[in-house]
Each structure stands twice: as C-alpha cells, then as structure tokens.
C-alpha cells in the first residue's frame, strides 16, 4: 500500500529527508511538503517534484507527518494540526527537547508519536538518527520511521529517557567537531602553514580518523596509542590537552547541552 509522507517545515534537514527518501525509492508523488514561504515551496517543487500544501492539508491526506520545525514553534503547529489529525496518523517529531507526551496531549487520543533526533550530516547521507517510541507507537511505526531516516544515514533506537543525552552527544555533535577543526586550522596557521593547506591537512586527518573509528572495531584509546610514540610529538601534544582540561571541558559542554534539552522539554525555552 502506498504511504504518503509529509514533511512539515521543510528546511535543510527536511529537504535532506525528502532527497534521501526519493533516492531510497519513495515516489515524489507520495511526498508532501509545507513551508512558511511560497518561494521556498516552489524551490522544493522544482528541485524534487514534490507537492507543496498547507499544514492542514498535509494532516488530512498524509499517512505520516514529519514535524521538522524549531522547538519553540511546535506548540503553535500542533494547535493548527490538531483538528485535522486522525488518531491513526503517525506523527514523527524531529524537534530537540520536545517529548512524545507533549505531542500526544495535543492530538487525538491514541495518536502514535515517534521522537527522532537526527543531525546535519543528513545532507550528505551520514546522519545519526536516534529514535524513541511514544505511548501508542508500535513496532510497525518504528520500522517505518527507520526506513525514512536510514535513507540519510544510520539510526539507533533508545528509550526516550535517553533522548536528551543523545541530543547533546549526537544531535549537537557535528558542531563540536567543526569547532575543534576550526581551532586546529588556526593552530596550523600559527605554525606557519597557509590556511588552505592547514584546512586540507586537518579535514583529511579527521576523515581518516573517523573511518578508522567506524571500520576498525578498535577502541579509540587503542587507535590513539598507535599514534603515540614514547617521547614523541603526539604525547607532548596530548600532555598539553590534558594540562588545559580539554577532556573535562568536553564533558562539561555535553552536560550543558543535555541540560538545555531538558529545559526545552520543560517549556523553559
């Protein structure tokens, strides 16, 4: 049976999902989008062949609704959708900090809700999407959610109680790596390298390290130790990182991100 999927609030992540679903075999004629701006709707229609509709029309006609709006906009969107969403409609939320209970309370009794935290590498099909079931979501709903999000990377099921931690680690995770790469490029410039060369050296080092972490099956400590020779350059660098508390700073940063996710969930946004 054909499943119609609507992406509501199709920004960068929403468009990445559309593109991924089409590459995975979803027909563009079965995909709907909603946007705030008519010109954005026209872009998506021209680029992907999907139909742009209103939020109410999407709620009435799609079998699955993917809500990709910002957390602070979720309440207003749900108020708009509530009169039009029947209880059997699958609702997938991609908003940080918004619980399945928050959504269930605003829609018809029994509506299946799945919470997903994905990340921006979805645009290059390397996302990590963390999936949690709401009260009424079944195995069938979770499998369908995985089919959608696996089109742009990998997915992992976790209890919803772990979503705030997953948001801090994975949802925000790419930003930490960009921050570190930015700092390392600046260090390369300080050491006398042109910016372009420093960029290429660090980006390739990061890519190679990520592939080794993914494919080798080795613990990161083992991989780091393989680079760290006695009395060599690497151990001197590691000593400075430890001296400046980089490990502790990273742990504190992730705790701060988790706490912010909890604040969003409690409505203190």
Residue pairs with C-beta under 8 A, 6 or more apart in sequence:
2 27
2 30
3 30
3 63
3 64
3 144
4 30
4 31
4 32
4 61
4 62
4 63
4 64
5 21
5 26
5 30
5 31
5 32
5 62
5 63
5 64
5 66
5 148
6 31
6 32
6 33
6 34
6 53
6 58
6 59
6 61
6 62
6 64
6 65
6 66
7 14
7 17
7 18
7 31
7 32
7 33
7 34
7 66
7 68
8 14
8 33
8 34
8 55
8 58
8 65
8 66
8 67
8 68
8 69
8 77
8 81
9 34
9 35
9 36
9 67
9 68
9 69
9 70
9 73
9 77
10 18
10 33
10 34
10 35
10 40
10 44
10 68
11 68
12 120
12 123
13 68
13 94
13 118
13 120
13 122
13 123
14 33
14 66
14 68
15 44
15 47
15 48
15 123
16 122
16 123
16 127
16 152
17 66
17 68
17 122
17 148
17 149
17 151
17 152
18 31
18 33
18 44
18 48
18 50
19 48
19 152
20 122
20 125
20 148
20 151
20 152
21 31
21 148
21 151
22 28
22 31
22 48
23 151
24 147
24 150
24 151
26 151
28 48
28 49
28 50
29 49
29 51
31 48
31 50
31 51
32 50
32 51
32 52
32 53
32 57
32 58
32 61
32 62
33 41
33 44
33 50
33 51
33 52
33 53
34 41
34 52
34 53
34 54
34 55
34 58
35 41
35 44
35 52
41 52
42 52
44 50
44 52
45 51
45 52
53 61
55 77
55 80
55 81
56 80
56 81
56 83
56 84
58 65
59 65
59 81
59 84
59 85
59 89
60 84
62 89
63 89
63 90
64 89
64 90
64 91
64 92
64 144
64 148
65 81
65 85
65 89
65 90
65 91
65 92
66 92
66 94
66 148
67 74
67 77
67 91
67 92
67 93
67 94
67 95
67 103
68 94
68 95
69 77
69 95
70 95
71 95
71 96
71 97
71 98
71 264
71 269
72 269
74 93
74 95
74 98
74 102
74 103
75 106
78 103
78 106
78 107
79 106
81 107
82 106
82 107
82 108
85 91
85 107
85 108
85 111
86 108
87 107
87 108
87 109
87 110
87 111
88 110
88 111
88 112
89 111
89 112
90 112
90 113
90 114
90 137
90 141
90 144
90 145
91 103
91 107
91 111
91 112
91 113
91 114
92 113
92 114
92 115
92 116
92 145
92 148
93 100
93 103
93 113
93 114
93 115
93 116
94 116
94 117
94 118
96 117
96 167
96 171
96 261
96 264
97 164
97 167
97 260
97 261
97 262
97 263
97 264
97 265
97 269
98 115
98 264
98 265
99 115
99 160
99 265
100 113
100 114
100 115
100 132
100 133
100 134
100 135
100 137
100 160
101 134
101 135
102 265
103 111
103 113
103 134
104 111
104 113
104 134
104 135
104 136
107 113
110 136
111 136
112 134
112 136
112 137
112 138
112 141
113 134
113 135
113 136
113 137
114 131
114 132
114 133
114 134
114 137
114 141
114 142
114 145
115 131
115 132
115 134
115 160
115 163
116 129
116 130
116 131
116 132
116 145
116 149
116 155
117 129
117 130
117 163
117 166
117 167
117 170
117 171
118 127
118 128
118 129
118 130
118 149
118 152
118 153
118 171
119 127
119 128
119 129
119 170
119 171
119 172
119 173
119 174
120 127
120 174
121 127
121 128
121 153
121 174
122 129
122 152
122 153
123 152
125 151
125 152
125 153
126 153
127 149
127 152
127 153
127 154
128 153
128 154
128 155
128 156
128 170
128 173
129 149
129 150
129 152
129 153
129 154
129 155
129 156
130 155
130 156
130 157
130 158
130 162
130 163
130 166
130 167
130 170
130 171
131 142
131 145
131 146
131 149
131 155
131 156
131 157
131 158
132 157
132 158
132 159
132 160
132 162
132 163
133 141
133 142
133 157
133 160
134 160
142 157
145 155
146 155
149 155
156 166
158 166
163 261
164 258
164 261
164 262
164 265
165 258
167 257
167 258
167 261
168 254
168 255
168 256
168 257
168 258
168 261
169 254
172 257
176 250
176 253
177 206
181 202
181 203
181 206
184 198
184 202
185 195
185 198
185 199
185 202
187 198
188 195
188 197
188 198
188 201
188 202
189 195
189 198
193 201
209 223
212 218
212 223
213 220
213 223
216 223
224 238
227 234
228 234
228 235
228 238
229 235
241 247
263 269
